Amino acid sequence: MGERSERTSRGGVPGGDLVLTALVKRFGAFVAVDDLSLTVPQGSFFALLGPSGCGKTTTLRMIAGLEEPTAGAIRLGAADITHAKPYKRPVNTVFQNYALFPHLDIFENVAFGLRRRGVRDVAAQVAGALGLVELGHLARRKPPQLSGGQQQRIALARAIVNQPQVLLLDEPLGALDLKLRRQMQLELKRIQTEVGITFVHVTHDQEEAMTMADTVAVMNHGRIEQLGSPVELYESPATTFVANFLGQSNLLAGRVLQRGPMTYVDVSGQVLGVPAQRNRSENDEPLLGVRPEKIRLVHAAPGGPAGHDGRVNRLRGGVVVDASFAGVSTQYLVRMPWGQDLTVFAQNLDVTERFGPGTPADLVWEPAHTFGLTGDATAGADVDDLPLAAGVA
């Protein structure tokens, strides 16, 4: 901990949490960021996650000083940096396009910021930064001679060598292929843990945010829909947007029959149970949610109770309409008697257990895996997650 504290307060600039208070950014009549408040703890890996147009990149640019807030405040520890010039903020940014100087070798790219600040002996600091990203052996090559993943690491080293209090990452892995992107996710998390700098990472990639971040803020229309750990957001979504945007959810329209420690809800004639503490809906027509991998597909048995039987929730009358083999799991689409298609992810543990199209099947899951929400069942589903131009996304 001593090393982390020393790194984040070097240069006489006090360390501390990054605090955004009632932040607003308007572009004419369009409100890109709408009364946003949050605290990023010092030394944490924080992700702003959301589809294009949600305000995440605009928020990042205001922190960097590249956009002027319409209203609100930005503080870093005890310092108010709301209107500070970008070069006077202890903040560096890593962009998706790397922004390396093609005519300079890797050593000089990393040393660039140090030389501009008048640091005399840059060799040791550059060597340390290149060692951190495990590319010291490429110091005398030029950017065009490196792969995309290597260039991204160099961009990271160039930012870290300046020892900022906060490192901003704007879709830093978006230009990489899937395999390399996953490798870099682990590398970024390793580097952040080692250097102890606060990382604020903007992404539209749900897996990326959940793999790396300690805390994730899910944004939508310039506001935060929900903030918490990846596990909390996934297991207990607060809104239908979060439930659909962060992974997949089956959302069932129902009507409350009885409230208590367990809330009982009628779903098209079958009664399901949801623990009261997991039911965020206060009205009598909630949406019951369950993640596809929480459901067990079983062969339909004649007779027997439907709905909640005191132990599990069971939906009867389903028919498999599609089965897609994906190696470690099979994705099933099951049509229910009321016409809704529900998704089930089944791990391929038993090679003999298969449900082909047309097979009658029941869906079974633990009530503790059910959640209750209010809102539009389609919110957050199939959103366009391609990044927009900087300043609007």
JOCOR-V284435 format. One record per backbone hydrogen bond with DSSP energy under -0.5 kcal/mol. CO is the residue of the C=O (numbers start at 1). NH is the residue of the N-H. If there is no record, write none. Layout:
co=CO nh=NH
co=CO nh=NH
//
This chain:
co=1 nh=5
co=2 nh=6
co=3 nh=7
co=4 nh=8
co=5 nh=9
co=6 nh=9
co=7 nh=10
co=9 nh=12
co=10 nh=13
co=12 nh=14
co=17 nh=19
co=17 nh=77
co=18 nh=40
co=19 nh=75
co=20 nh=22
co=20 nh=38
co=21 nh=73
co=23 nh=36
co=24 nh=70
co=24 nh=71
co=25 nh=32
co=25 nh=33
co=26 nh=28
co=27 nh=30
co=30 nh=27
co=30 nh=32
co=33 nh=25
co=33 nh=35
co=36 nh=23
co=38 nh=20
co=39 nh=41
co=40 nh=18
co=41 nh=44
co=44 nh=46
co=44 nh=199
co=45 nh=214
co=45 nh=215
co=46 nh=201
co=47 nh=49
co=47 nh=217
co=48 nh=203
co=49 nh=219
co=51 nh=54
co=54 nh=222
co=55 nh=59
co=56 nh=60
co=57 nh=61
co=58 nh=62
co=59 nh=63
co=60 nh=64
co=61 nh=65
co=61 nh=66
co=61 nh=67
co=67 nh=69
co=71 nh=24
co=73 nh=21
co=74 nh=81
co=74 nh=82
co=75 nh=19
co=75 nh=77
co=76 nh=79
co=79 nh=76
co=79 nh=81
co=81 nh=84
co=85 nh=88
co=86 nh=89
co=89 nh=91
co=90 nh=165
co=90 nh=166
co=92 nh=168
co=93 nh=95
co=94 nh=170
co=95 nh=98
co=97 nh=99
co=100 nh=102
co=101 nh=104
co=104 nh=143
co=105 nh=109
co=106 nh=110
co=107 nh=111
co=108 nh=112
co=109 nh=112
co=111 nh=115
co=112 nh=116
co=113 nh=117
co=114 nh=119
co=115 nh=118
co=120 nh=122
co=122 nh=126
co=123 nh=127
co=124 nh=128
co=125 nh=129
co=126 nh=130
co=127 nh=131
co=128 nh=132
co=129 nh=133
co=130 nh=135
co=131 nh=134
co=135 nh=138
co=136 nh=139
co=138 nh=141
co=139 nh=107
co=141 nh=106
co=142 nh=145
co=143 nh=146
co=147 nh=151
co=148 nh=152
co=149 nh=153
co=150 nh=154
co=151 nh=155
co=152 nh=156
co=153 nh=157
co=154 nh=158
co=155 nh=159
co=156 nh=160
co=157 nh=161
co=159 nh=162
co=160 nh=163
co=165 nh=198
co=166 nh=92
co=166 nh=168
co=167 nh=200
co=168 nh=94
co=168 nh=170
co=169 nh=171
co=169 nh=202
co=170 nh=96
co=171 nh=174
co=173 nh=176
co=177 nh=181
co=178 nh=182
co=179 nh=183
co=180 nh=184
co=181 nh=185
co=182 nh=186
co=183 nh=187
co=184 nh=188
co=185 nh=189
co=186 nh=190
co=187 nh=191
co=188 nh=192
co=189 nh=193
co=190 nh=194
co=191 nh=195
co=192 nh=196
co=198 nh=167
co=199 nh=46
co=199 nh=201
co=200 nh=169
co=200 nh=202
co=201 nh=48
co=202 nh=171
co=203 nh=50
co=204 nh=206
co=205 nh=209
co=206 nh=210
co=207 nh=211
co=208 nh=212
co=209 nh=213
co=215 nh=47
co=216 nh=218
co=216 nh=228
co=217 nh=49
co=217 nh=219
co=218 nh=225
co=218 nh=226
co=220 nh=223
co=222 nh=34
co=223 nh=220
co=223 nh=225
co=226 nh=218
co=228 nh=216
co=229 nh=233
co=230 nh=234
co=231 nh=235
co=232 nh=236
co=239 nh=243
co=240 nh=244
co=241 nh=245
co=242 nh=246
co=245 nh=247
co=249 nh=251
co=250 nh=252
co=250 nh=290
co=252 nh=288
co=255 nh=266
co=258 nh=264
co=261 nh=276
co=262 nh=264
co=263 nh=274
co=264 nh=257
co=264 nh=258
co=265 nh=267
co=265 nh=272
co=266 nh=255
co=266 nh=268
co=267 nh=270
co=270 nh=267
co=270 nh=272
co=271 nh=308
co=272 nh=265
co=274 nh=263
co=275 nh=278
co=276 nh=279
co=278 nh=280
co=278 nh=372
co=284 nh=256
co=286 nh=254
co=286 nh=288
co=287 nh=373
co=288 nh=252
co=289 nh=371
co=290 nh=250
co=291 nh=294
co=291 nh=295
co=292 nh=295
co=292 nh=345
co=295 nh=297
co=296 nh=298
co=296 nh=364
co=298 nh=362
co=307 nh=314
co=311 nh=367
co=312 nh=309
co=313 nh=365
co=314 nh=307
co=314 nh=316
co=315 nh=363
co=318 nh=361
co=319 nh=335
co=320 nh=358
co=322 nh=333
co=323 nh=325
co=324 nh=331
co=326 nh=328
co=328 nh=348
co=329 nh=326
co=330 nh=332
co=330 nh=346
co=331 nh=324
co=332 nh=334
co=332 nh=344
co=333 nh=321
co=333 nh=322
co=333 nh=335
co=334 nh=336
co=334 nh=342
co=335 nh=319
co=336 nh=339
co=340 nh=336
co=340 nh=342
co=342 nh=334
co=344 nh=332
co=344 nh=346
co=345 nh=347
co=346 nh=330
co=347 nh=349
co=349 nh=351
co=350 nh=353
co=352 nh=354
co=354 nh=356
co=356 nh=359
co=359 nh=320
co=360 nh=300
co=361 nh=318
co=362 nh=298
co=363 nh=315
co=364 nh=296
co=365 nh=313
co=366 nh=369
co=367 nh=275
co=367 nh=370
co=371 nh=289
co=372 nh=280
co=373 nh=287
co=374 nh=240
co=376 nh=379
co=378 nh=381
co=380 nh=383
co=383 nh=385
co=384 nh=52
co=389 nh=392
co=389 nh=393
co=393 nh=54
co=393 nh=55
co=393 nh=56
//
